[in-house]
Amino acid sequence: MENRISFAQFQALFAEYLGIEASRLTPEVNLLLELGIDSLSLVNAMIRLEREYQIMFSPEDRVMTRTLGEAYERFDYYRRTPPG
């Protein structure tokens, strides 16, 4: 497993997953309210991250994450924390 990915790399991944410009994905933007991303698309993006990086978000994280900054923090946490 590679160590960390930067926020910019994470931003580019999410932009690809969601089909939007990376420049619109600031850490504080509310993905659901400000960008109109539907919750299913957001959950699917997080599931893609799980598959690609062999991590497991908690169910609450999948549905409660609202900003890209929150998603990145949770992603980084699960990448650093061993499963179990």
C-alpha positions as CSV (number, residue, x, y, z in Angstrom):
1,M,0.0,0.0,0.0
2,E,1.4,3.4,-0.9
3,N,1.7,5.8,2.0
4,R,-0.3,9.0,1.5
5,I,-1.9,10.7,-1.5
6,S,-2.1,14.4,-1.5
7,F,-5.3,16.4,-1.4
8,A,-4.7,17.3,-5.0
9,Q,-4.4,13.7,-6.1
10,F,-7.6,12.9,-4.1
11,Q,-9.3,15.9,-5.6
12,A,-8.4,14.6,-9.1
13,L,-9.7,11.1,-8.3
14,F,-13.0,12.5,-7.0
15,A,-13.4,14.7,-10.1
16,E,-12.9,11.7,-12.3
17,Y,-15.4,9.6,-10.2
18,L,-18.0,12.3,-10.2
19,G,-17.4,13.6,-13.8
20,I,-16.8,17.3,-12.8
21,E,-13.9,19.7,-13.0
22,A,-11.4,19.3,-10.2
23,S,-11.2,23.0,-9.7
24,R,-14.8,23.0,-8.4
25,L,-13.8,20.5,-5.7
26,T,-12.4,22.7,-2.9
27,P,-12.0,21.2,0.6
28,E,-15.0,23.2,1.9
29,V,-17.5,22.9,-0.9
30,N,-20.6,21.0,0.0
31,L,-20.8,18.3,-2.6
32,L,-24.5,17.8,-2.2
33,L,-25.8,21.3,-1.7
34,E,-23.4,23.5,-3.6
35,L,-22.5,21.2,-6.5
36,G,-25.7,19.2,-6.7
37,I,-24.0,15.8,-6.4
38,D,-26.6,13.2,-5.5
39,S,-25.9,11.1,-2.4
40,L,-25.8,7.9,-4.4
41,S,-23.0,9.3,-6.6
42,L,-21.1,10.3,-3.5
43,V,-21.5,6.9,-1.9
44,N,-20.4,5.2,-5.2
45,A,-17.3,7.4,-5.3
46,M,-16.4,6.3,-1.8
47,I,-17.0,2.7,-2.7
48,R,-14.6,3.1,-5.6
49,L,-12.0,4.5,-3.2
50,E,-12.5,1.5,-1.0
51,R,-11.9,-0.9,-3.9
52,E,-9.0,0.9,-5.4
53,Y,-7.2,1.5,-2.0
54,Q,-8.3,-1.6,-0.1
55,I,-9.9,0.4,2.8
56,M,-13.3,0.2,4.4
57,F,-15.2,3.4,5.3
58,S,-17.8,3.0,8.1
59,P,-21.4,3.1,6.8
60,E,-21.8,6.4,8.7
61,D,-18.8,8.0,6.8
62,R,-20.3,6.9,3.5
63,V,-23.6,8.7,4.1
64,M,-22.5,11.6,6.4
65,T,-19.6,13.0,4.4
66,R,-20.6,16.2,2.8
67,T,-17.4,18.1,1.8
68,L,-14.4,16.9,-0.1
69,G,-12.3,17.9,2.9
70,E,-14.3,15.6,5.1
71,A,-14.0,12.8,2.5
72,Y,-10.2,13.3,2.3
73,E,-9.8,13.3,6.1
74,R,-11.8,10.1,6.4
75,F,-9.9,8.5,3.5
76,D,-6.5,9.5,5.0
77,Y,-7.6,8.1,8.4
78,Y,-8.6,4.7,7.0
79,R,-5.4,4.5,5.0
80,R,-3.3,5.0,8.1
81,T,-5.4,2.8,10.4
82,P,-5.0,-0.9,10.1
83,P,-8.2,-2.9,9.6
84,G,-9.7,-4.7,12.6
